[in-house]
């Protein structure tokens, strides 16, 4: 299977830069993409949902059960 001609930048062996170093912000992000990252967004408190509470409690019960079985392997 033959490939078509290589794009100009691959044929020359040179990479084209999208921005100069001076055009990039101090954090190294693309200046066009000005949306905040996940680290920059504040965490807002909320109330826990019932299904999340149930799964946390099941996990705690499972962990306590494993500890009890490990400490008392004979069942009592």
Biopython code that builds the backbone (N, CA, C, O; Angstrom):
import numpy as np
from Bio.PDB.StructureBuilder import StructureBuilder

atoms = [
    (1, "UNK", "N", (0.850, -1.163, 0.000)),
    (1, "UNK", "CA", (0.000, 0.000, 0.000)),
    (1, "UNK", "C", (0.901, 1.233, 0.000)),
    (1, "UNK", "O", (1.782, 1.358, 0.852)),
    (2, "UNK", "N", (0.692, 2.115, -0.923)),
    (2, "UNK", "CA", (1.548, 3.286, -1.018)),
    (2, "UNK", "C", (0.951, 4.463, -0.268)),
    (2, "UNK", "O", (-0.266, 4.635, -0.200)),
    (3, "UNK", "N", (1.828, 5.253, 0.284)),
    (3, "UNK", "CA", (1.394, 6.454, 0.995)),
    (3, "UNK", "C", (1.493, 7.627, 0.048)),
    (3, "UNK", "O", (2.312, 7.646, -0.871)),
    (4, "UNK", "N", (0.647, 8.599, 0.290)),
    (4, "UNK", "CA", (0.699, 9.817, -0.506)),
    (4, "UNK", "C", (1.903, 10.647, -0.118)),
    (4, "UNK", "O", (2.663, 10.261, 0.770)),
    (5, "UNK", "N", (2.086, 11.773, -0.766)),
    (5, "UNK", "CA", (3.228, 12.620, -0.420)),
    (5, "UNK", "C", (3.122, 13.115, 1.011)),
    (5, "UNK", "O", (2.031, 13.389, 1.510)),
    (6, "UNK", "N", (4.263, 13.224, 1.657)),
    (6, "UNK", "CA", (4.309, 13.669, 3.048)),
    (6, "UNK", "C", (3.935, 15.141, 3.121)),
    (6, "UNK", "O", (4.217, 15.900, 2.194)),
    (7, "UNK", "N", (3.304, 15.550, 4.214)),
    (7, "UNK", "CA", (3.027, 16.980, 4.383)),
    (7, "UNK", "C", (4.322, 17.782, 4.380)),
    (7, "UNK", "O", (5.399, 17.241, 4.633)),
    (8, "UNK", "N", (4.210, 19.053, 4.098)),
    (8, "UNK", "CA", (5.380, 19.911, 3.922)),
    (8, "UNK", "C", (6.311, 19.911, 5.126)),
    (8, "UNK", "O", (7.529, 19.838, 4.959)),
    (9, "UNK", "N", (5.755, 19.991, 6.360)),
    (9, "UNK", "CA", (6.629, 20.054, 7.523)),
    (9, "UNK", "C", (7.343, 18.737, 7.782)),
    (9, "UNK", "O", (8.452, 18.740, 8.316)),
    (10, "UNK", "N", (6.730, 17.594, 7.413)),
    (10, "UNK", "CA", (7.415, 16.310, 7.570)),
    (10, "UNK", "C", (8.466, 16.135, 6.492)),
    (10, "UNK", "O", (9.526, 15.567, 6.752)),
    (11, "UNK", "N", (8.193, 16.612, 5.289)),
    (11, "UNK", "CA", (9.134, 16.460, 4.197)),
    (11, "UNK", "C", (10.398, 17.285, 4.447)),
    (11, "UNK", "O", (11.497, 16.839, 4.118)),
    (12, "UNK", "N", (10.258, 18.467, 5.018)),
    (12, "UNK", "CA", (11.410, 19.326, 5.291)),
    (12, "UNK", "C", (12.172, 18.873, 6.527)),
    (12, "UNK", "O", (13.349, 19.195, 6.683)),
    (13, "UNK", "N", (11.513, 18.133, 7.402)),
    (13, "UNK", "CA", (12.151, 17.717, 8.637)),
    (13, "UNK", "C", (12.109, 18.790, 9.702)),
    (13, "UNK", "O", (12.772, 18.665, 10.731)),
    (14, "UNK", "N", (11.347, 19.837, 9.476)),
    (14, "UNK", "CA", (11.248, 20.926, 10.438)),
    (14, "UNK", "C", (9.868, 20.932, 11.064)),
    (14, "UNK", "O", (8.870, 20.673, 10.392)),
    (15, "UNK", "N", (9.816, 21.225, 12.338)),
    (15, "UNK", "CA", (8.537, 21.359, 13.029)),
    (15, "UNK", "C", (8.140, 22.826, 13.039)),
    (15, "UNK", "O", (8.980, 23.707, 13.224)),
    (16, "UNK", "N", (6.871, 23.074, 12.840)),
    (16, "UNK", "CA", (6.384, 24.443, 12.917)),
    (16, "UNK", "C", (5.829, 24.680, 14.307)),
    (16, "UNK", "O", (5.034, 23.883, 14.804)),
    (17, "UNK", "N", (6.240, 25.771, 14.939)),
    (17, "UNK", "CA", (5.743, 26.118, 16.254)),
    (17, "UNK", "C", (4.461, 26.900, 16.106)),
    (17, "UNK", "O", (4.328, 27.722, 15.199)),
    (18, "UNK", "N", (3.528, 26.652, 16.982)),
    (18, "UNK", "CA", (2.268, 27.372, 16.940)),
    (18, "UNK", "C", (2.429, 28.761, 17.541)),
    (18, "UNK", "O", (1.835, 29.723, 17.054)),
    (19, "UNK", "N", (3.222, 28.869, 18.588)),
    (19, "UNK", "CA", (3.456, 30.138, 19.274)),
    (19, "UNK", "C", (4.940, 30.273, 19.583)),
    (19, "UNK", "O", (5.649, 29.282, 19.755)),
    (20, "UNK", "N", (5.387, 31.503, 19.649)),
    (20, "UNK", "CA", (6.735, 31.755, 20.127)),
    (20, "UNK", "C", (6.732, 31.663, 21.652)),
    (20, "UNK", "O", (5.673, 31.680, 22.278)),
    (21, "UNK", "N", (7.899, 31.568, 22.231)),
    (21, "UNK", "CA", (8.011, 31.475, 23.684)),
    (21, "UNK", "C", (7.440, 32.725, 24.343)),
    (21, "UNK", "O", (6.849, 32.641, 25.419)),
    (22, "UNK", "N", (7.608, 33.868, 23.718)),
    (22, "UNK", "CA", (7.113, 35.121, 24.296)),
    (22, "UNK", "C", (5.591, 35.214, 24.289)),
    (22, "UNK", "O", (5.025, 35.979, 25.070)),
    (23, "UNK", "N", (4.914, 34.452, 23.428)),
    (23, "UNK", "CA", (3.463, 34.538, 23.313)),
    (23, "UNK", "C", (2.730, 33.623, 24.289)),
    (23, "UNK", "O", (1.505, 33.687, 24.398)),
    (24, "UNK", "N", (3.470, 32.776, 24.998)),
    (24, "UNK", "CA", (2.862, 31.834, 25.934)),
    (24, "UNK", "C", (2.810, 32.493, 27.305)),
    (24, "UNK", "O", (3.730, 33.214, 27.690)),
    (25, "UNK", "N", (1.730, 32.242, 28.041)),
    (25, "UNK", "CA", (1.572, 32.824, 29.371)),
    (25, "UNK", "C", (2.614, 32.321, 30.345)),
    (25, "UNK", "O", (3.391, 31.426, 30.014)),
    (26, "UNK", "N", (2.644, 32.889, 31.556)),
    (26, "UNK", "CA", (3.661, 32.509, 32.538)),
    (26, "UNK", "C", (3.541, 31.059, 33.001)),
    (26, "UNK", "O", (4.526, 30.475, 33.452)),
    (27, "UNK", "N", (2.361, 30.477, 32.898)),
    (27, "UNK", "CA", (2.202, 29.090, 33.327)),
    (27, "UNK", "C", (2.436, 28.101, 32.191)),
    (27, "UNK", "O", (2.308, 26.894, 32.394)),
    (28, "UNK", "N", (2.779, 28.595, 30.987)),
    (28, "UNK", "CA", (3.083, 27.725, 29.876)),
    (28, "UNK", "C", (1.863, 27.220, 29.132)),
    (28, "UNK", "O", (1.984, 26.344, 28.276)),
    (29, "UNK", "N", (0.694, 27.752, 29.440)),
    (29, "UNK", "CA", (-0.526, 27.306, 28.761)),
    (29, "UNK", "C", (-0.751, 28.098, 27.491)),
    (29, "UNK", "O", (-0.213, 29.191, 27.312)),
    (30, "UNK", "N", (-1.543, 27.534, 26.627)),
    (30, "UNK", "CA", (-1.929, 28.165, 25.371)),
    (30, "UNK", "C", (-2.732, 29.425, 25.681)),
    (30, "UNK", "O", (-3.737, 29.332, 26.386)),
    (31, "UNK", "N", (-2.338, 30.593, 25.190)),
    (31, "UNK", "CA", (-3.075, 31.816, 25.517)),
    (31, "UNK", "C", (-4.484, 31.845, 24.943)),
    (31, "UNK", "O", (-5.333, 32.584, 25.439)),
    (32, "UNK", "N", (-4.747, 31.057, 23.911)),
    (32, "UNK", "CA", (-6.091, 31.011, 23.329)),
    (32, "UNK", "C", (-7.032, 30.256, 24.261)),
    (32, "UNK", "O", (-8.204, 30.612, 24.389)),
    (33, "UNK", "N", (-6.521, 29.223, 24.908)),
    (33, "UNK", "CA", (-7.326, 28.419, 25.830)),
    (33, "UNK", "C", (-7.262, 29.062, 27.208)),
    (33, "UNK", "O", (-6.428, 28.683, 28.030)),
    (34, "UNK", "N", (-8.132, 30.027, 27.468)),
    (34, "UNK", "CA", (-8.095, 30.776, 28.726)),
    (34, "UNK", "C", (-9.007, 30.193, 29.786)),
    (34, "UNK", "O", (-9.138, 30.774, 30.864)),
    (35, "UNK", "N", (-9.642, 29.060, 29.513)),
    (35, "UNK", "CA", (-10.538, 28.467, 30.500)),
    (35, "UNK", "C", (-9.725, 27.922, 31.677)),
    (35, "UNK", "O", (-8.630, 27.399, 31.472)),
    (36, "UNK", "N", (-10.241, 28.033, 32.905)),
    (36, "UNK", "CA", (-9.480, 27.573, 34.074)),
    (36, "UNK", "C", (-9.378, 26.043, 34.101)),
    (36, "UNK", "O", (-10.270, 25.335, 33.633)),
    (37, "UNK", "N", (-8.283, 25.566, 34.654)),
    (37, "UNK", "CA", (-8.096, 24.124, 34.782)),
    (37, "UNK", "C", (-8.795, 23.626, 36.041)),
    (37, "UNK", "O", (-9.294, 24.423, 36.835)),
    (38, "UNK", "N", (-8.830, 22.323, 36.223)),
    (38, "UNK", "CA", (-9.509, 21.728, 37.377)),
    (38, "UNK", "C", (-8.850, 22.157, 38.683)),
    (38, "UNK", "O", (-9.529, 22.288, 39.701)),
    (39, "UNK", "N", (-7.536, 22.379, 38.666)),
    (39, "UNK", "CA", (-6.846, 22.799, 39.887)),
    (39, "UNK", "C", (-7.200, 24.224, 40.284)),
    (39, "UNK", "O", (-7.101, 24.582, 41.458)),
    (40, "UNK", "N", (-7.613, 25.043, 39.318)),
    (40, "UNK", "CA", (-7.902, 26.437, 39.601)),
    (40, "UNK", "C", (-9.339, 26.670, 40.052)),
    (40, "UNK", "O", (-9.632, 27.712, 40.638)),
    (41, "UNK", "N", (-10.235, 25.734, 39.796)),
    (41, "UNK", "CA", (-11.632, 25.903, 40.179)),
    (41, "UNK", "C", (-11.806, 25.643, 41.674)),
    (41, "UNK", "O", (-11.194, 24.718, 42.207)),
    (42, "UNK", "N", (-12.624, 26.437, 42.358)),
    (42, "UNK", "CA", (-12.828, 26.207, 43.791)),
    (42, "UNK", "C", (-13.717, 24.985, 44.022)),
    (42, "UNK", "O", (-14.567, 24.654, 43.195)),
    (43, "UNK", "N", (-13.504, 24.324, 45.154)),
    (43, "UNK", "CA", (-14.320, 23.178, 45.531)),
    (43, "UNK", "C", (-15.478, 23.696, 46.371)),
    (43, "UNK", "O", (-15.280, 24.337, 47.403)),
    (44, "UNK", "N", (-16.675, 23.411, 45.916)),
    (44, "UNK", "CA", (-17.859, 23.885, 46.629)),
    (44, "UNK", "C", (-18.444, 22.750, 47.461)),
    (44, "UNK", "O", (-18.614, 21.643, 46.950)),
    (45, "UNK", "N", (-18.757, 23.002, 48.733)),
    (45, "UNK", "CA", (-19.330, 21.948, 49.564)),
    (45, "UNK", "C", (-20.752, 21.628, 49.136)),
    (45, "UNK", "O", (-21.462, 22.477, 48.597)),
    (46, "UNK", "N", (-21.147, 20.407, 49.381)),
    (46, "UNK", "CA", (-22.499, 19.979, 49.051)),
    (46, "UNK", "C", (-22.949, 18.938, 50.042)),
    (46, "UNK", "O", (-22.160, 18.463, 50.859)),
    (47, "UNK", "N", (-24.216, 18.581, 49.974)),
    (47, "UNK", "CA", (-24.720, 17.551, 50.887)),
    (47, "UNK", "C", (-24.561, 16.184, 50.227)),
    (47, "UNK", "O", (-24.754, 16.054, 49.019)),
    (48, "UNK", "N", (-24.210, 15.165, 51.012)),
    (48, "UNK", "CA", (-24.018, 13.830, 50.442)),
    (48, "UNK", "C", (-25.338, 13.224, 49.993)),
    (48, "UNK", "O", (-26.375, 13.429, 50.625)),
    (49, "UNK", "N", (-25.290, 12.485, 48.909)),
    (49, "UNK", "CA", (-26.478, 11.795, 48.413)),
    (49, "UNK", "C", (-26.619, 10.465, 49.140)),
    (49, "UNK", "O", (-25.633, 9.894, 49.605)),
    (50, "UNK", "N", (-27.845, 9.980, 49.235)),
    (50, "UNK", "CA", (-28.135, 8.763, 50.005)),
    (50, "UNK", "C", (-27.372, 7.553, 49.472)),
    (50, "UNK", "O", (-26.849, 6.761, 50.257)),
    (51, "UNK", "N", (-27.301, 7.398, 48.148)),
    (51, "UNK", "CA", (-26.612, 6.222, 47.612)),
    (51, "UNK", "C", (-25.116, 6.264, 47.914)),
    (51, "UNK", "O", (-24.503, 5.214, 48.103)),
    (52, "UNK", "N", (-24.516, 7.454, 47.964)),
    (52, "UNK", "CA", (-23.101, 7.556, 48.315)),
    (52, "UNK", "C", (-22.878, 7.178, 49.771)),
    (52, "UNK", "O", (-21.897, 6.506, 50.090)),
    (53, "UNK", "N", (-23.773, 7.602, 50.657)),
    (53, "UNK", "CA", (-23.663, 7.268, 52.073)),
    (53, "UNK", "C", (-23.788, 5.762, 52.277)),
    (53, "UNK", "O", (-23.068, 5.178, 53.086)),
    (54, "UNK", "N", (-24.699, 5.138, 51.545)),
    (54, "UNK", "CA", (-24.888, 3.685, 51.664)),
    (54, "UNK", "C", (-23.619, 2.948, 51.258)),
    (54, "UNK", "O", (-23.209, 2.011, 51.943)),
    (55, "UNK", "N", (-22.996, 3.349, 50.168)),
    (55, "UNK", "CA", (-21.784, 2.662, 49.727)),
    (55, "UNK", "C", (-20.611, 2.896, 50.683)),
    (55, "UNK", "O", (-19.797, 1.993, 50.882)),
    (56, "UNK", "N", (-20.510, 4.064, 51.265)),
    (56, "UNK", "CA", (-19.458, 4.309, 52.255)),
    (56, "UNK", "C", (-19.679, 3.423, 53.475)),
    (56, "UNK", "O", (-18.732, 2.820, 53.980)),
    (57, "UNK", "N", (-20.914, 3.337, 53.952)),
    (57, "UNK", "CA", (-21.210, 2.488, 55.119)),
    (57, "UNK", "C", (-20.963, 1.015, 54.812)),
    (57, "UNK", "O", (-20.444, 0.288, 55.659)),
    (58, "UNK", "N", (-21.324, 0.571, 53.623)),
    (58, "UNK", "CA", (-21.027, -0.817, 53.244)),
    (58, "UNK", "C", (-19.521, -1.073, 53.223)),
    (58, "UNK", "O", (-19.071, -2.139, 53.642)),
    (59, "UNK", "N", (-18.749, -0.119, 52.744)),
    (59, "UNK", "CA", (-17.296, -0.260, 52.731)),
    (59, "UNK", "C", (-16.714, -0.327, 54.127)),
    (59, "UNK", "O", (-15.799, -1.107, 54.393)),
    (60, "UNK", "N", (-17.251, 0.499, 55.025)),
    (60, "UNK", "CA", (-16.786, 0.481, 56.415)),
    (60, "UNK", "C", (-17.127, -0.858, 57.067)),
    (60, "UNK", "O", (-16.283, -1.452, 57.738)),
    (61, "UNK", "N", (-18.351, -1.336, 56.877)),
    (61, "UNK", "CA", (-18.746, -2.625, 57.449)),
    (61, "UNK", "C", (-17.894, -3.762, 56.899)),
    (61, "UNK", "O", (-17.510, -4.666, 57.641)),
    (62, "UNK", "N", (-17.599, -3.722, 55.613)),
    (62, "UNK", "CA", (-16.763, -4.748, 54.998)),
    (62, "UNK", "C", (-15.352, -4.717, 55.589)),
    (62, "UNK", "O", (-14.787, -5.766, 55.899)),
    (63, "UNK", "N", (-14.782, -3.518, 55.747)),
    (63, "UNK", "CA", (-13.435, -3.394, 56.306)),
    (63, "UNK", "C", (-13.400, -3.873, 57.756)),
    (63, "UNK", "O", (-12.472, -4.581, 58.149)),
    (64, "UNK", "N", (-14.402, -3.493, 58.555)),
    (64, "UNK", "CA", (-14.460, -3.939, 59.950)),
    (64, "UNK", "C", (-14.617, -5.456, 59.998)),
    (64, "UNK", "O", (-13.999, -6.119, 60.831)),
    (65, "UNK", "N", (-15.432, -6.000, 59.120)),
    (65, "UNK", "CA", (-15.592, -7.460, 59.066)),
    (65, "UNK", "C", (-14.292, -8.169, 58.737)),
    (65, "UNK", "O", (-13.979, -9.193, 59.344)),
    (66, "UNK", "N", (-13.537, -7.650, 57.795)),
    (66, "UNK", "CA", (-12.247, -8.258, 57.465)),
    (66, "UNK", "C", (-11.279, -8.198, 58.640)),
    (66, "UNK", "O", (-10.537, -9.147, 58.893)),
    (67, "UNK", "N", (-11.291, -7.080, 59.352)),
    (67, "UNK", "CA", (-10.404, -6.949, 60.507)),
    (67, "UNK", "C", (-10.801, -7.946, 61.594)),
    (67, "UNK", "O", (-9.935, -8.584, 62.193)),
    (68, "UNK", "N", (-12.103, -8.084, 61.853)),
    (68, "UNK", "CA", (-12.579, -9.028, 62.880)),
    (68, "UNK", "C", (-12.226, -10.453, 62.490)),
    (68, "UNK", "O", (-11.793, -11.231, 63.340)),
    (69, "UNK", "N", (-12.401, -10.812, 61.220)),
    (69, "UNK", "CA", (-12.083, -12.166, 60.774)),
    (69, "UNK", "C", (-10.575, -12.422, 60.864)),
    (69, "UNK", "O", (-10.146, -13.538, 61.157)),
    (70, "UNK", "N", (-9.785, -11.391, 60.611)),
    (70, "UNK", "CA", (-8.329, -11.559, 60.679)),
    (70, "UNK", "C", (-7.854, -11.709, 62.129)),
    (70, "UNK", "O", (-6.983, -12.529, 62.423)),
    (71, "UNK", "N", (-8.432, -10.913, 63.026)),
    (71, "UNK", "CA", (-8.008, -10.960, 64.423)),
    (71, "UNK", "C", (-8.531, -12.208, 65.113)),
    (71, "UNK", "O", (-7.814, -12.830, 65.897)),
    (72, "UNK", "N", (-9.774, -12.578, 64.829)),
    (72, "UNK", "CA", (-10.395, -13.758, 65.442)),
    (72, "UNK", "C", (-10.739, -14.774, 64.355)),
    (72, "UNK", "O", (-11.902, -14.878, 63.967)),
    (73, "UNK", "N", (-9.770, -15.515, 63.860)),
    (73, "UNK", "CA", (-10.019, -16.446, 62.748)),
    (73, "UNK", "C", (-10.899, -17.636, 63.121)),
    (73, "UNK", "O", (-11.477, -18.269, 62.238)),
    (74, "UNK", "N", (-11.010, -17.951, 64.410)),
    (74, "UNK", "CA", (-11.806, -19.088, 64.824)),
    (74, "UNK", "C", (-13.283, -18.785, 64.946)),
    (74, "UNK", "O", (-14.076, -19.693, 65.193)),
    (75, "UNK", "N", (-13.674, -17.533, 64.780)),
    (75, "UNK", "CA", (-15.082, -17.179, 64.860)),
    (75, "UNK", "C", (-15.529, -16.800, 66.252)),
    (75, "UNK", "O", (-16.722, -16.888, 66.540)),
    (76, "UNK", "N", (-14.674, -16.399, 67.097)),
    (76, "UNK", "CA", (-15.190, -15.946, 68.353)),
    (76, "UNK", "C", (-14.248, -15.994, 69.442)),
    (76, "UNK", "O", (-14.586, -15.627, 70.568)),
]
sb = StructureBuilder()
sb.init_structure("model")
sb.init_model(0)
sb.init_chain("A")
sb.init_seg("    ")
for serial, (resi, resn, name, xyz) in enumerate(atoms, 1):
    if name == "N":
        sb.init_residue(resn, " ", resi, " ")
    sb.init_atom(name, np.array(xyz, "f"), 0.0, 1.0, " ", f" {name:<3s}", serial, name[0])
structure = sb.get_structure()
